[in-house]
Amino acid sequence: MCGIYAVALLLGFISAQCGSTDASKLVEHTAQTFRAAVLSGKTSFIYFGEHVNPAIKAFIEQLEMSAHALEDYGILVGKVNCSKESVEKYCTGEEVMKKVYLFRGADVLRSFDIDTVFDVNAIVSHVLFSVLFTEVRYVHTPAELLAVERAAKGKMDIVMGHIQVLGLPEHRALMEAAFVYGAKYQFVQTTGAPLLKHMGVADPTSVQARLWFLHCRGVTHRSEPCPQTLMRKPLTTINIHTFLQLMEAPLLTEAAVDPDDVKGVYNHLNVPLLFLFTQPETLQLDRDTAESVARRLRGEVGVVLIHRDGRRVKTPLKYNAAYRLPQEEVRYFSLKNVEEVIDLFREQLFQGTEEEEEEEEEEEDDRWSSLDVLDDEVAESVYRDRGLTLDTEAVTKLTAETFSTAVTQNGLMVVLFYVKWDAVCMAFLQSYVEVADALEDVSGIELAYVDCGEWTVVCSDQNITSFPSVLLYRPGEVPQRYRGMLGTGSLHRFLLLSQVPSPTSLSSSAEVLSFLEGDLYNTNSALSPVRVLGLYSPADTDVVVFEEAAKSLRGETLLGLFVHEEAERWAGEHSVMLPALVVSHGPGIQREAHSLHSSTPQELVSHIRRATLDPFPELTVENLPWYLELGKPLLLLFVGAEESPETDQSLKEIQKAQSTRQLDSSLPCWIHLGRTPAGRSVLESYLGFVPPLPALVLSQLASGGEVFHFPSERPLLAGTIVQWLKRVEDGQEQPAGVVSDEAWGPPVPFYDFLAVMDEEAPGYAAQRSPKTKPGGKKGSERGQERNPAGRGETETAFNPQTPPAHTEL
């Protein structure tokens, strides 16, 4: 079967290079044919759209091209015109036009933004990667790779590819090879730099895609490392196929005929051949030498040992070696040492070929050159959209002349501070404009932006030290900094909640009940189901502390304040003393109450944030930082995308164990892999594989990074969970994995713009120390008033190397 698929793979590669004249394979679905397609059980990749603009038209063209490629892998590609056909769930809401879905039968394996699957290579690579998700291991660290090697030793070999950017032709070639050869080899993919250093790459910042073959099948001892072979040619479909065929070929072939007459496995692979001659007297020594050469040239050259005592060997004795390049005649020479033949192939014979390949790569990479290395999806999307003009009509552009007037006017002024050279800033600017459009009909709120690359004085005066930053200005108040996720939905929700008075003053017990039950401001319940009530007696002077804290929490949650004689009764009903905090998570859910002892607004803000956290939360990308701040080990239940009785029962059992307060030493939580697909990568990085779901793990990130896996064969019951945690605490359970403690730095170094300027004009951009004036004061008094920390701090604040403080995944 592998051979049949390999032929299909090569035919697909040839058709992709030569073009195709076949009729379109893109299926135009109606609502009825869509239902029939998903009920057939086949894998389908389907786009739902309403109308066609130039960007969508370009995507449809790429989608049509991918239909031909994916047909070879049994994947159907289609589209639904939602303006003519109505498909429930997929032809409604904001995601229409922006999403494309991968189905396996009626189940959605994954959805993609069309910016992610931007061309035929990105479509094929991402679709195949999703289909092969359980077969292609994704590793980040050397420890994770070593775990895969341990599992493969004595069983199968490993093919590992390092792809700097997902969705490019190299990624597609690797995924196509994984589809064909996945039953034969364990495929591994990585995008991080730490593994490059582990694999012996001198420059881990290089953008070149690489592929290694790890010979683990022949390793019998677990302590013995898997030998590795690097593929030195570019990652293309044909090169990977040839490379894997060479890995299967014998390390050394022996023959008793002249080089011209040698026939064998190498002939159809179109690779160079090296012939070494041997005499009977030195056979073992020559064989050892030939094997040593073959190992060093493995994957590049086929090595053949010619026995001179064969009657058909007529080569003159003055030659002891020969080589044959593809489509050329055999050339004979006298070999003096091993390094000579290695140099012959690496430096001379391959030089012309490598130069041609480099020229092709440079032409291919011209479109990426202006960003040097696109190390993430944000930079890619910004670069792809560079030709599109962003409509900023709904957003006001501020300058040094207009800023002060704008932020002191009545109403809420929201200001984005950004720099044009930062990819995250430019990506967020698009989301920011979308929020402005959505709030166009909301009175009392205006959105504006400042280009800090142009108006540095404005940004310095506002103490902007990271980009992008969003500040909210209200007349007579200190600006409030937005600290949420950099996405359209998060910012839109935050600004709508910011319109609600914080705190909301309540004058009667009826209003208190209405507030806690969600009837008061019921239109905001979907934005923030959690409500926080402050209870104070009229004589309590600490009310001002709560009011200041509530101002700091505007936009995060809804806060009410009840200063009344009846506050004592409310506190008594919740068994707390005044002043107190009552937290409501919604109607029908038991409220929580806490007595307040905070003396400052900052302490109270921290207290309120902790009090509003869910005791058994569903972790998401957005809320994870708040729960990690607690510093507790995470007792994580990973549940699948599909609802099942096992999942419901597992959640109930953990809540049952939690109610006995026997889980207080950890934070019970859960991740829904359908709503948070990144959870699957987390689980695999924890254990090195994805176990049957639901799966329970204990992650001790704060104390050594050890990860423990609840045995899959044991029932997930409250009692067994508590017993297992006790065994972990007593050291009777072995960790299933370890989370690396290494720093997650940027995949490529930042530009030192000042150094670049100094190269062009030496000394021009050098940062000089301020001259010392009489009396020991440096710089002007005025400068010291604006920046008490000194000039150096101001320059650092605007260093373009400063990474963004936050981003949305």
N, C-alpha and C positions, 0 to 999 in steps of 0.2 A: 504493500500500500504506500509506503514511504517513497518508493521509486516512482509510482504513478503520480503522486502529488508533486514530486520534484519536477517531473516533466511538465505538469500543468503550471507549476511555478515559473519555469523557464519560458514556456509559451506565453504566459501572461506578461513576463518581462519584455519579451520580444514585441508583443502587440502594443505594450505601453510605449516602447521606444519608436515604433514605426507608425503608430496611429491606428485607428480602427474605423472601418467604414460600415460596421454593422448598424442595424436600426437601434434606436435608443432602448436601453434596458430599464430606464426609469419608469416605474409603474405610476400611472395617474389613478389614485384611489378615489372611489366614492365611499360614503359612509358604510355601505353594504360590503364592498370588496375589502375595506379595511378590517371590518369585523371578521370576515372570512379568512383574511391573511393571518390575524393574530390567533384565531381558533385553529389554524392548521398546525400550530406548534413550531413553525419554522422561525428562524432568526430574521428579523426585518429592521431596517434603518429608515425611519419615516420622518419627513418634515411636514409641519402644519403651518400654512401661511394664508394671508388674506389678500394682500395686493403686492405688486412687484415694483420696487424702486431699483435704481442702478446697482446698489450694493446687494440686494436680494437676487437680482438677475445674475450677477456674477457668481453668487453662491450656488444658484440652481444649475448653472453650467458646470461647476465643479462637482455637484452632486450627481449630475448625469454621467460625467466621466467616471466617477467612483462606482456607479452601478455596474459598469463593464468589469472593473477590477474585482469587486466583491462577489460577483456572480460565480467566480472560480472557487470561492470558499463557501458556497451555498448560502450566501446572505443576500436577501432581496432588498432593493432600495426603491423607495416610493415617496410620493408627496400627496398631500391632501389640500385642495383649495377650499379654505374655510369660508370664503365668501359665497361658495356654492353648496358646500356640504358642511353639515354640522356634526362634529364628533364630540361627544360629551367628554369633559375634562381636558381635551387637547385643543379645542377650537374656541376656548373662552379664556378670559383673564389676560394679564399683562404679558404672559410668556409667548403668546402667539407671535409669530414672525421671528422670535429670538431663540427658540429652542428646536432641537431635533432629537428624536427619541430612538433608542435601540431596544427592540422588543425580542424576547425569546418566548414565542407563543404569546400569551396575554400578559406576561410579566415584563415590566420595564427594567431592563438590566441597568440602564444609565441614560441620563439626558445630558446633552451638550449645548452650550452656547454656540451659536453659529460663528462667533469670533474665534472659538477654539478649533473648530473643524473648518478652517478657512479655505482649504484647497483639497485636491484629490489625495495628496500624500497625507495630509492631516486626518482626513476622513478615514482612509484605509487603516492608518496606523492606530488611531484611537479606537476604532470599532474592533479591530482584531485584538488589541490589548484588553479591551473590556470582555470580549468573548473568551479570551485565554487567561482571564484574571486569576483563576485558581491554579493555573499551570505555569505561568511565567511569574517567578518570584521577583518582587521589587525590594531591593536592599539599599540601605543607606550607609552602613558602617562596616568596617572589617569584621567585627564580631558577628554581624548578621550573615555575612558571606561565609565565614568559617562554620557557622551552624548549618548552612546549606551543604557545604562540603562534607561535613561529618555524616550527614544523612545520605549523601550520594556515594561515599567511599565503598568500593567493592560492588556497586550496583550499576551506576551509569555515569557518563561524563557530563560535564557542565559547559554550556555556552553562555558567556557573560558579555553583554554589550553595555558600553557607556555612551549614553546619548546626552549631549549637553542641553538640547532643546527638544521637547516632545513635539511630534507632528511634522517633522521635517522628513525628507526622503530617506535619511539614514534610519530613522525610527520605523518607517514603513518597511524597509528592507529587513530589519531585525524581526518585526512582527510576522511578516510573511514567512520568514525562515522558521520561526517558532511554530507557526501553524502547520508547516510541512513536516518538520523534524521533531516536534514536541513530544511524540511518543518514544523517540529514541534518545533524546538528550534532555537534561534539565536546563531550561532557559532561565537566565537571570538578567534583570535590567536594573541599571542604576543611573542617576543623573548627578550625584554629588561628587565633590572633589576629594573627600577623605579616602575613598576607595582607590582613586588613581595613585595616590602615594603608596598605598598598601600593595598595589600591583607593580610598583617600580617605575612609575612615570615620573620623570625628572621635573617636569613643569605641569603641576596639577591644574593650572589656570588655562591650559590650552583648550581651544574649542573643538579640536578634532575628535570626531566620533571614533571609538575603538571597539574591538571585539577580541575576546580571549577564549581559548579552548582549554578547559581544565581537565586533565586526564585523571579522573577519580576512579574510573571503573576498575583499573588494575591495581589500585592501592588497597592493600590488605590490612595494614596496621593503622589504627585510628590516629596514632601520633605522627604518622608520616604525612607530609604535605602532598597535595595534588600538584604534579608538574603542570606547567602552563605554557601555552603557545600563543603568541600575539599574531593576529592577522595584520599584516603591514600594508595591505591595500585599502582603498576607500570602502566604506560600507555600502555596497550595492548588492542587489539581489544575486547577480551572476557571480560576484566575487565571494559572497558568503557561501553559495552553493559549491563553488570550486574548492574553497577552503575546507569545508566540512568533508568533502570527498577525499581531500588529501589527508585529513585527520584519520579517515577510515582505512586509507591505503597503508600497506606495510611500511614501517620506518625505513627499511632498506630492502631493495630488490636485488637478487643475484641472477646473473645470466652467463652463458658460455658462448656468446656470439658477439660479433662486432657491434658497436653502438648503432650503426645504420640499420641493423636487423632486429634491434630490441623492440618488442611489442608488449604491451601490457596495460596496466590500469591507468598510466599517466597519459596515454595517447589521446583519449577523448577529452581530457581536462585542459589541454592546450596550455601546459605549463613548461617552464624550462627543465631540462634534464642534465644532471651531472653524472659523468661516467668515471669511475675510478678502477684502475686495473690492479690485479693481485696475482702473485705467484704462489704455487703450492707451499713453498718454503716459508712464506710470510703471511699465510692466509689469515690466521687468527689476529695478528697485529693489524693487518690491513682492514679486516672486518671491524675491529674496534675503532679504528680511525674513521672508517666510512660511517659507522653509526654515530660517532661524535659529530661529524660534519652534518649528517642528516638531521640530528636533533636541533642543531643551530639554524639550519635552513628549512626546518619543517614548516609546511604551509606555504612555502614559496617555491621550492625546488624539489623535484623527485631525484633521489640518489640511487644509482645502480652500480653494483660491484661486478666487474667483468673478470671472469676466470680465464687467464691467459692459456691455461693448459687445454682449453676447449679446441677441438679440431677446426671449428669454423671461425676462430679468432685470427685475423690476418693483420691486425694493427702493428706497425713497426714498434720495436722494443724501446726506441728513443722517446716514445710518448707513454706517460703513465696516467694521463687524464684526458677527458674530452667533455664538451658540453654542446647542447643543442637547444637553441631558442625556438619558440613556436614559429612554424612555417619557414624555418631556415635549415641550412645544412649543418652537419656535425663539424665542429672545429676541435682540433687536437692540440694539446700543449703539454709541457713538462711541469709538473707540480713539485715544488720544493718543500712547502710546509702548509699546514691547515689554514693559517690565517690568510695565506695568499689566495686560496680559493674562496674564502668568505668575502674578502675584499673584492674579488673579481665579480661576484654576483651583487653584493650590496652597493658598491661604489661605482662600478663601471657599467656592467650590463644593464642594471636597473635604472641607471641615472636618467637616460633618455625617456624611459617610460614614466618615471616619477615626475619629470619636468612637465610632460604632457598632462599628467593627471593633476598636477598643481595648477596648471593654467586653466583646466576645466573647473577646478574647485574655486579658483579666484573669480571666474566668470559667474559661477553659481552664487558666490558669496557677496558679489557687488551690491546686491539689494539689501544686504544686512550691514554693510560696512559703516554706515553713518552712526550706528549704535555700538560698533565694535563687537560686543558680545551680548546677545539677547539672552540673559540668564533666567528669565522667568516669563510667564504668560502675560504679565502686565506690560512689559517692554515690547513683547511681540505685538500685542493688540494695538498699542499706541503707534508702533511703527507702521503697521498695516493701514491704520486709519489716518496716516499723516496727510494724505491728499484730500481728506474730507474737511470741509469748513464747518466749524462748530457754531451753531446759532446761539449767541449769547445775549439776544435781545432782552430776555427776561431777567438778566443779571446786570447790575450796575458796575461799571469799571471805575475804581477809585484811584485818585492820584494824591500827591502830597498837598495839592491845593484844595481838593474836595473832601478829603478824608474826615477832618475834624467836624465839618458841618454835617456830614452824612450820619456820623455815629452819635451825634447829640440831638438829633431830631426826635420827635415823638414816635412811639411804637418800637418794635423790635427790629434791629438791624443786624443781620447775619453777614459776617465777612470771612471770606476764604483767603488765606495768605498762601501763595504757592510760588514755585519757580518753574520756568519752562523747560529746563534741562532735566528735570526729574520725571521719570516715567510714571511713578505712582501719582504725582501731582497732576499730570496730564490726563491720566485715566480717571482720577477722582473729579477733575473739572467737568468731565462729561456727565458723571452722576450728579454733580452739584447743579448743573444746568437743568437736568431732568427734574430735580427737586423743585427748582424755581418755577418751572413750567407747571408742576403739579399744584403749587401753592399760589398760582397767579390770582385765583379768585378768593384767597383768604386775606381778609383785611388785617391791617396792623402789623404786617411782617414784610420785610424787604431783604433780598439777597444781593450781595455785592462781592467783589473780589479785588485783591491787590497783587500785582506782579512784583514780588520782592527782589527779583533780579533788576528791575527798573527803579523801584521806589524803596531803596534800602533804608533810608532814614525813617520812613513810616513803619517798616517792620521792626527796626531796631527800637524805636520808641514804644512799640507795643510788646516788646520782649518776646518776639517770635524766634525760637531757637530750633524748631524742627518743622519740616514741611511734608505734607500739607498740614496747616492748622486752621481750625474754624473757631472764631470767637463770636459770642452773642453780646451785643451792646444794647443797654436800656438806659434811658435818661437818668442821671444821678446815681447809677450803680456801677460797681466794679464789673468789668467784662467777665463773662462766663465762658470757659473753654469747653468745647465739645470733645469728649473723650471716647465716643463710641466707635463703631466700625465704619470704615470708609466705603459705604455703599448707599445706593439710593434709598432702599427701604429703611435702613437704620436712621439715617439723617432725617428723612421725612417724618418718621414716627417721633423722633426726638423733638423736632420743631413744632409739631402739632401739640405734643404734651406741654411744651414750653409756653403755649398760649393759655394754659389753665393756671389760675392763681395758685401760688405755692408759698405758704400753705393756704388752703381754703378755710376761711373762718366759719365755724359752725356755731349756731346760737341756741340750739335746743337738742334734746335727746332724739327727737324725731329726725332731725337733720343728720345727727351722728349715725343713726341706724340706716338711713337712706344712703349715706356716704359709704358705710362699710359693706352694705349689701349690693352696691354697684348701681343703684337707681339714680343717684346724683352723678352728673357727668357720665351718663350711661353710653354716650357716643364715643367716649374714650376708653371704654372697658376692653375693647379689642386691642388697643394700643398698650395698655398696662392693666392686666387683671389684678395686680397686687396694689393694695391701698394701705397707707400707714396713717394712723391717727395718734396725735399727741394729746395727752390728757393732763391738764394743769388746773390747780386751784387758782382763783382770782388773786390771791395774795402772793403767788409764786413769782419771783422776779426773774427766774431762769427761762421765762417764756421767750425772751429775746434770743436766747441761744438756739431754741428750736426754730424760730423764725429765720435766723441766719442760715442754719443748716438746711432748711427747706428751700431757701433761695439757691443754695449750691446744688441741690438735687433736682431742680427744675428740669424737666425733659426726661428724667430717668423713671420716675414713678409719681403717683398722685399722693399728696400729703394733705391731711386735714388737721385742724387745730381746734380743740374744744376747751376753752377757758371758762369754767362755770362751776357753780356749787354742786351740780349733779355729776361732775367729773369724779367725785369721791365714790358715788354709787357705781359708776361704770368700772372704776378700778377694783372695787370690792367684788363685783360680779366676775372679774377675771383673776381674782386672788393676787393682786399686786398693789403696791403702795404708790401714791402720787409723788412726783410726776411719773407718768407711765407712757408706754408705747404699745398700741394695739395694731397687729398686722392681720389684714384680711386677704386671703388668697382667692376669694370668690364666694358666691352664695353656696351654702351647704357644706363648706369646708371649715373645720374647727379653727377658730382664731387663735393666734399666739399673742401673749402679753409679756412685757418686760418692764421692770422698774428702771428708771433712768438715773444714772449717776455721773453722766458726762458733764464736764465743766466747761468745755470749749465747743464751738461749732464744728471744728474738724473732728474731734472725738465723737460727737453725736452723728456726723455724717457716716463715719466708719461703722458705728453701732447700727445705724439704720440699714446700711447696705448689707451687713451680716444678717440682720434680722429678717430681711426680705428674701434671703436665699432659700430655695426649696430644700427641705430635709432629705428628699430622695429625688434629685433632679435628673432630667434628661439632658445630658451634656450636648452642647452644640459648639460650633466654632466661636459664636458670639459670647456665650456665657462662661466658657471654660476658664478664662483668666480669673474671674471672680472666685471660682471654687478652688483653683490652685493656690490662691492667696491664703486659704485656710491652713495650708501646710500639712494636711492629713493624708495618709495613704488612701488611694482611691480603690474602693471595692466596686469594680466595673462589670456590669452585665452587658454584653454585646448581644443585641437581638437582630434578627433578620428583617428584610424589607417587608415581608409578608406577615400578616397577623396569624397567630396560631395559638391553640390552647396551651402548648408548652410555654410560649412566651408569657401569656397572661398569668399562668400558674407560677412561673419563676419570679415575676415581679411581685406577686402577692406574698410569696415565701420570704423574699428579702424584706418586705415591709413588715411581715410578721416577726422576723428576727429583730428588726430595728425597734419594734414596739417594746421589746423586752429590755432595751438599752444595752444589749450585748454586742452591738456593733459601734459603740460610741468612739472606739479608738480609730475608726476609719470613716471615710465618707462614702456611704452607699450611693451609687448613681448608675445610670444606664445610657447606652448609646444606640440609637435606632439607625442601622446602616442604610436604610432607605432614605431617610431625611438628612442624614449626615454621612455621605459616602466615604469621607476621609477616615471614618472610624475603621473601615476595613484595612486600610494601610496601617493604622495604629495597631490593630490586633495582630496583623502579620509581622510588624516590626517588633512587637512584644515577644511573640512565640516562634517566629520564623515560618509560620504556616497559619492557615485559617482553619480552626477546628469546627466541628459541628456546632450549629447555633441552636439555642442560646448558649453563650460561653461566659463563664465567670472568671475574672482574674483579679488579683490584688497587686496593685502597682505602687511600690514604695519609692516614689521619685525623690522624696526628701531625705531618704536615709539609705543611700547606696545604689538606688536604681534597680533593685531586684524585682522581678515579676514572677508571681506564683499563679499557676493555672489550676483551677478546681477540676479534678478528674472528670472527664466527659462521661465515663461509665457510671458514675455515682449520681443518684437523684438529687436535684436541686431542691432540697427541703430546708426549712428554717433550722432544724436541729443539726443536720449534716453540715450546713454552712458554718454554724457556730463552732462545731467540733473541728472543722478544717482550719478555721482561723486560729483556734487554740494550738493546733499542731504547728502552724506557721510561726506563731509567737514563741513556741517552745523549741524551735529549730529542728522539728522532726520532718519538715517538708523541704524538698530540694527546689530551688528556683528554676523556673522553666526558661528564663531569659534574663538579660540585664540590659537596662536602658543606658546607653553611653552617656557619660557626663561631659563630653567634649562640647566646646562652644560651637554654636551654629553661626559661623561667620558668613559673609557674602561669598557666593561661588566664584566671583572674580574680584580682583583688587579695584578699589576706587581710583578714579583719575586724580592725580595731583596737578590741578590746573596751574597753580603757581609755578611748579617746576617746569611745566611746558612753556609758560610765558618766559621764564628765565632762560630756557634754551634759545628762544627766538631773540630775546633782548636781555643779555646777562645783567643781573642786578636790578632789573626793572621792577620785578614783583617780589624781591626779597623782603621779608618782614624784618624791619629794623627795630631795635629797642628804643623807646623814647629817651631823648636826651635828658640828663639830670639837670634841673635848674638849681640855683642857689637855695639853700634851705632844705635840700633833700627831696623836694617834691618833683615828680616826673610828670611831664605834660602840663597842659593848661588846667587851671582851676575849673574852668567850664567843662572840659573833657572829663575831669574826675567826677563832677556832679552828675553828668549823664551816665557815666559808667564807673562806679566806684571800684570795680574789680580791675580796672586798667584796660588799656587798649587791646591787649592780647585776647581778652575774653570776647570783646566785640567782634574781632576778626573771626574767632572760632565759631561764633554764633551763626555766621553766614558762610562758613566753609561748605562748599557743595558736596563735600564728602560725608557730611552729617547724614546718617540714614534716617528715613521717616520713622516717627515714633510709633505709628500704628498703620495697619492696612487691613483690608477685608479679604478673607480667603474665599 
